């Protein structure tokens, strides 16, 4: 402890951070890097698998089934609610109605391809004697075994997922990250997202075994290609797994198996995103609002201790704003007459997401800007249209009026996997609590030992709201008010921490402060709301906090050793149970075989 008080932070980071890999898996993106790095690599959390054979009608059907695109038709009631939300927002922001008389004048096709003439599609073939063939040989062998064991793929299809018969070229067995999203639709590949809406994307056509295999292939590819960590050397590294509060305990257990058993790390520890965010910003208490691509997760932290009764999850995020941007522009007739399909063509979603990040903002009045829209055709250069986009401040307001975003059109995955799951924030009043180690500091290590001294019966899983269509301001207000203490109200309402990719949207801070202040009930004696200033990029602040927690390493007992996990046993002399993780928050216990 004396050494930790005297050591220079940069020296501590260099000593410990170079052997710790920090992994923060998300629904849309995964962030991975060494703890000694300033920023992680951010990779789309997806994988495209190769299918051999002509793209006939049956293959197209199988491809759509495997790609796990679950979209649902919009009911007339939802359409009316969306229109009402749109009218309310445009009236409040004083957005001028569209001038339909302009018609086609709001866009025109650019006469040249100077900005987007090069082919955007991923090269899916490689020569048989290329260096990648040798380095990826083990990966492809493992993938062959994975596909052969996949329960939802029939015998005739299993034999089709193999290499090309070409003597000079072969299809890449699988492609991960950005390149997977840019594969031409006419190529024999199907895309999978192992995580969706804050949960593992489990369904009748996408089993837990297949998801675990996809997680392994994606994470293994990142470790090899981006971090240059050979499988033979990973036993010298430890892993910090930063997970969202939306994951269930069994889902976290499966990810830990990938980290320890499949990837071969020597040890691992779990930290929650909410606590990691406070460490990343250097604060002890805050209402952490993590606005991700597909979910919004809200959790209050007091003096380094997470308060489980304040957990709120909203099943919408940045992706829904991108889709809403397309709907608004099409409704206002400023979008060219092209087939833009963000759910069916991932490259269209990349374009919409780029437009959202560049132009969408929170602002009163008209918000217009010219932009280039690309129409991607399989195997060809894109057509480019110059578009006079309008009402660019409307889509982002869907955070406060979620009916505008239509989150139920792209809902969370079905949950037939198990019905007896344990929530990460679930009440554990029938279990024995671990004792606080002698001399342990509550703020450090991210371990909530202080909660062990409180009555756990006051925490109820019913207080955790999920899948409710409620606006961001109301959700934040309800989360803070769930603490039940006036002194804590005042502290947390002036310590709102906005993180996640959407948190960088222009004007969001002022909009959140104003709307939370309006949402606070009159009987609550709070007259100030303040959003904390960020010290780093909101997209990676959670990852950075996890790196800090891994380097500080005050709770060494929280780390799970690989040999114990693989044995499926429990550490001798330890009374810890994984079910109690919400009492310790970031402290994991040993795996128990039931």
N, C-alpha and C positions, 0 to 999 in steps of 0.2 A: 504493500500500500504506500509506503514511503517513496518507493521508486516511482510509482504512478503519479505522485504529487510533484515530484521534482523533474520528471522527464519532459523534454520538449515535445509538443504535440506532433511536429513533423517527424521526429525520430520514432515516436510510438507508431505512427501510421506506417512508416517505412519498415519497421521491424515486424509488425503483426499483419499489416494489411496486404503484404505481398503473398501471403499464403492463405488468404481468405477470399472465397468467391461469393459475391452477393447476388442472389437471384430474386427478382421481383416479378412473378408471373401475373399477367393481366389478361383480360378478355380479348383485347385487340393487339396489344403490344407486350413484349416481355423485355425487361431491363436487366442486363447481366454485366458484371465487371468485377475486377479485383477491388478489394476494399481500399487499396492504396490509390486507386484512380480518382480523379476529380469528378468524372462523369462516366456513366455506363454506356454500353452500346444498346440502342433501342431497336428492336427487331419485331416486325409483325409476327404475332404468335399463331402461325399457320404452317401447313405442310401440304404439298401437292404430290400425289402418288401417280406413278405411271401405269397406264393400262395398254396392253398390246392389242392390236387388231384394228380393223377399220371402224370409223366412227359411224356405225349404223344406228338405226332408230333405237334398238334395244340397248346398245352401249350408251347412247345419250340419256336414256331413262335411268340406267344404273348410275351414270355419272352424276345426275341431279340428286339421286337418292343418297349417294355417298358424300356429296358435298354439304349435306346437312343444312340446306337453306330452308328454314322453317318460316315461311311468311303466311299470314292469314288474311283473308279478305276483310275489308273494312265494312262494318255494319252501317246501315243508314243512320242509326243513332250516333255512332262515333263520328260519322261524316258531319252531322249537324253540330255536334259538340266542337269539332275542329273548326268549322266555319264560324261558330260563335266566338271561339277563342281568337281566331284571326281578326274578326271584326272588333273585338274588345281591345286587342293589342294595337291595331292600326289607329283606332280612335284615341287611345291613351297616348301613343307616341306622336300623334298628329301626322301620320303618314298619308300622303295624298293618294287618292284612288288611282288605279292604273288607267292610262290613256289608251283605250283599245283602238282608237282611230289610227294610232301610229302603226299598229299591226306589225308588219314585216320590217318596218324601219328600225325596230329595236335591236335587230341583229343583221349581220351580213356575213357571207362566207368569204374568208380571206383568199385572195387570188394566188397565194404562194404558200409554201410550207417551210419558210425560212426558220420558224421557231420550233416547229414540231415535225419536220419532214422525215427525220430518221425513224427507223422502225423501233417502236417502243417495246416489242415483244421479247420475252426471255428466250435465249437460245437453249433448247431442251436436249440437244444432242451433243455428244462429245466423241472424239476419236478414240478408237480402241487402245491406242498406245499413249494416250495423254497421261500426264502425271496424276490427274485426279482419279483415274481408274485404279491406280495402285493404292493411293491414300484412302480411297473410299471403299475398298474391297470388303473390309469387315462390316462397314455400315450396310452395304447392299446385301451381304449374307444374312445379317440380322433382320433386315427388312423382309427378305424372302421368307424367313421363318415366321415373322410377325404376320404377314399376309396369309400364310398357309394356316395359321392358327386362328384367324379372324372368324368369328362365329357368324357374321352376317353376310359373308361372301360365299356363294355356292361353288361347287366343284368346278363347273365349267368356267367360272370367272377367275378362280384361283390360278388356273393354268395360263390365263391371259395376261396376268400381271407379271411379265417377265421382260427380259431385255429384247431389243430389236434384233431381227435376223440379219440385218445389214452387216456385210463383211468389213466395212470401213468405219461405220458410226454405230453408236448405241445410244438409246435414250437414257438419260439420267434416271436412276431408279426413283428418287424423290428429290424435290426441290423445296427449300425452306425460305421463309422471310419475304422480303420485297420481291424477289424473283418469282416466288410462287404466285403472287398476285398479278404478275404481268405475263402469264402464260396465255398464248392465243387460244380462244375458245375452240378452234378446230384441232388442237393438239390433244392426244390421248392421255390427259391428266385430269384427276379430280381433286378438288381442294377440301381440306378439312381444318376446322378450328376446334382444338381440344377444349377450349374454355369459352363459355358464352354467358353473358349477363351475370358474371360473378360466380358461376358454378361450372363444374365439369360438364361438358356437352354430351351427357349420356342420354341415349334414346334406344329404341328397339333396333335401330340400324347402326348404332355407334356404341359398342360395348365399352365397359370399363377397361377391359384388356387392350382393346384397340387404342383407347385414349392414352393409357399408360405407355404404350409403344410409341405413339406419336409424340408424347411429351419427351420420351427418351431421345428419339431421333432429332427433334428440334433442338433440345438443350445440348445434346452431344455435338451436333453440327455447330452450334454457337461456340461451345467451348473449344472446338478444334479449329474452326475457321476464323473466329474473331478474337479469342483469347489465346490461341495457340497452345492449348493444354492437351497434351497427349494422354490417351487413356492409361498408358503405362505409368504416368507420373501423378495421377489425380489422388492417389493414396497419400500424397504429401500435402494435400490441401483440405481445408474445412469449408463448409458451405453455410451461409446464412440465407434462410428462406423467408422472405417477407411476404406474408399472405394477407389478402383482404379479409375483413370481418365477415364477408358474405359466405365464405367457404365453410362447409360442415366439417366436423372432426374427421369423418371417414375420408373425405376428399383430401384433407391435409395429410392424412396417413398414407394415402396412395402416392402423393407427391413426394413425401419423405422416402418412400420405398424407391422411387426413381432416383432420388439424389444419392441415397446411401447404397442401395443394392445394385442398381443398374449403372449409374455413373461412377460409382466407386470412390466417393469422397470418404475421408477417414472419420469425419464427424460432422454433425449438422445441428443447427438450432433454429427455432422458429421465432419470428417477431411479427407482431401485428402492424399493419400499415399505419394505424392511428398513432401508436406510440412512436413508430419510426419517424413519422412526419414531425413530431415535436422535437425529437433529437436532431433531425435534419435542419430545423430552423432555430435550434438553441433556446427553446422555451420549455418551461416545466408544466404549464397549464394552458389549455386551449380547447376550443370546440373545432375539431378537425373535420373539414368538409372536403372529401376527396372526389372530385368530379372527373371521372374517367370516361372512356370511350363508350361504355355500355351501361355502367351503373354509377350512382352517386352513393357513397358510403359516408355516414356521419357518426362521429364518436367523440365524446367529451373526455378530456384527460385532465386530472387534477394532481399536481405535484408528481408527475411521472406515473400516475396510477390511472388506468382506464376505468371508466364507470360503465359497466355493462348495461345498466338500465337505460342508458342514453343512446344505444345503438339504433340507427335508422338506415334503411337501405331503400333507395329509389331506383327502379329498373329503367332508367333512361340516362343518356349521356351524349357525348360528342358525336357519335355516329348518327343518332337520331336528329341532331341539329343539321348535319350534312344532308340527310334525306329530306328534312323539312325545307332546306334551302332550295332543293330541286322542286319541291311541291309549290313553294311560294312563287318562284320564277315562272313555272309553268302556268300557274293560276293567273299571274299578271301578264301572261303572253309575251314575256321577254326572253323565253328560252327558245332556241331554234327547234324546228320540227325534226328532231332526231330521236333515235331509240336509246335513251340513257337509262340504264338498268343497274343501279348500284348493288342490288342483291344478286343479280344473275351474272354481272360482269364486274369482278373485283377492280379492274383497272378504271372503270367508271367511278367507283367509290373513291379511289385514290384521287381522282380529279376533283370530285366534289369536296373531299376533305381538304384538299389544298385551297380551293376557293373559299371554304368556310374559314380556315385559319387566316387567310389573307384579308378577307373583306368583311366578315361578320363582326358586329360590334354592338355595344349597348349605347344607344344615342337617341335623343328625341328629335323628331322632325324627319325630313326625307334623308335617306342614305343611299346614294347611287354611285356607281363606279363602272367603268368599262372593264371587261375581262375577256380572256380567251377561253372558249369552250372547245374541247376536243371530242370528235366522234371517232371512236376506235372500231375499225373493221378488221376481222380476223386476217392476220398475215399481211396487212397493208399499212402504209403510212396513214396517220389520222387526218381527217378533215378538220380544219380549224375555223371556228366562227368567232367573230368579234361581237360581243353581247353587251348591251347597255343594261346591266343588272340594276334592279331597284329594290327598295324595301329591305336592304341588307341588315337592318336592325331588328327585323321581325323574327327570323328563325331562332336567334339566341334567347329571345324572350320566352321560348318554350320551356326553359328551365323553371320559370315561375308559373307558366300556364301549360302543364304537360299534355293536356288534350291536343294541343297544337302539334306535338311531336308524334302522336300516334304510337306510343311504346308498345301497345298490345298487338300491333301489326307484326312486330318482330319480338316475340315474348321470350322469357327464359325457357331453357330446355325442359321437356317433360321430366317428371321425377319418378319414374317407375322403378328406379334403381333399388331403393330401399325406403322403408317407411319408419324404421326404428332408429333413424340417424340422430346423432347428438349434435346440437348446435354449439358452435364455438363459444357463444355467449350464454349457453344454457345454465339454468339454476342447478347447482350441485350441492344442495343443502344436505343430502343424505350421505355425503362423502366426508372423510376426514381431511382437514386442511393441513398442508405442509407447514412446518414451523419456520418462522423467519430466522435465517441464519444470524448468528451472533455478530454484531457489528455491521450488518448489511445496511446500505443506504437505499431508501425507497426510490430516489430519483434515478440512481444509476442502475444499470443492467437491464432496465425495462421490465423488471419483475415486480409484480404488484404484491409484495409480501404484506403490505398494510391492509389489504382487503381480507386477509386471513383473520384479522382481529375484529371484523365487523360481522353482523348477523347476516348470513347469506340468504336467509329466507325472504329478505326484502327485495331481492332481485328476481324478477319473473321474466321468462322468455316471452311472455305475451306482450311485454313492453316493446319488443323489437318489431318494428313495422317493416314489412317487406312487400313489394309488389303493389303498394298503395299508390294511386295516382294523386299525389299531393305535390304542391309546388315547393321549390327549394326553400323559400323564406319560411313557410309554415313548418317544413321539416326541421330546419335548424332551430326555430323557436321551440318546437315541441321537444326536441332533443335536450336543449338546455333546461327547459322547465321540468323535465323528468328528474332532474337532480333533487328538486324539492327543497332547496336552500336559497334564501334571498342573497346571502353573501356570495354564494357561488354563481347565482344569476348574474350579478354585476361583474364578477370577474370574467365569466365566460362570454357574456355579450360584448365585452370590450377586447376579447381575445379570440376572434374567429379566424381560423387558419384555412385559407383556400389553397388547395393543392390539386394536382392532376393537370392534364393537358388543356382542358377547357378553362382552367383558372387564369390563363394568359390572355383571354379575350378582352379586348379594350372596353373599358367602362364597366366591367363586372363588379369591381370593388364598390363603386358608388351605388350601383343598382342593388347589390346585396345589403349594404348598410341601410339604405332608405327603406327597402321592403321589409327587412327584419324589424326595423323600428316601428313600422306600421302594423306588423303582425303581432307584436307583443300585446297581450291583454291589458286593459286599462287598470286592473287591480294590481298588476305587477309594477313595483316601484323601480323601474329602470328607464332612464331617459337618454342613454347613450349606447350606440352600437359602433364597434370599430373592428375593421379587418386588419390583422397583423401584416406588417411589411415582410416580404419574403427576402431571404438572404441568398437564394439561388433559384435556378429554373424550377418552376412548379411541376414540370413534367417528371423531374428526376429527384425531387427533394425527399421523397419517401425512400428511394434507393439509397441516397446519401445518408439518411438517418440510420438505415440498416447497417451501412458500412461502419458508422460511428459505434453502434451497439456491438458489432462484432469485434471491433478493435479494443474497445474498453474492456469487454469480456469479464465483468465483475461477477456474473452469475455462472461460473464455470460448470456447476452442477447441472445447469440446464442443457448442456450439450449432450447429444446422443452419439455414442460411439457405434461405428459401423458393425463391429462384431456382435454387439448386443442386439442391434436391430435385425440383422440377418438371422440370428438364432431365434428371434421372436420371443425372447425372454424378458424378464424384468430384472433390473439391477439389484443385486443382493443388498439388503439393508435400506432400500429406498421405498418410502411409502407413497410415492408419487403415482398419480393416475392421469392418463391423458384427458379424461373427462374434466379434470379440475383445471384445465388450462386457462379458463377465464378468470380464475382467482389469481393465477400467476401471470396471466395475459401472455407474455412472450416466453414463458418457461414451459418447455415441453417435458413430458414424462416418458417413461420407457413404454415401448409397445407391448401390449398384452394379447396373446393369442387366445381367442374365445373358442 
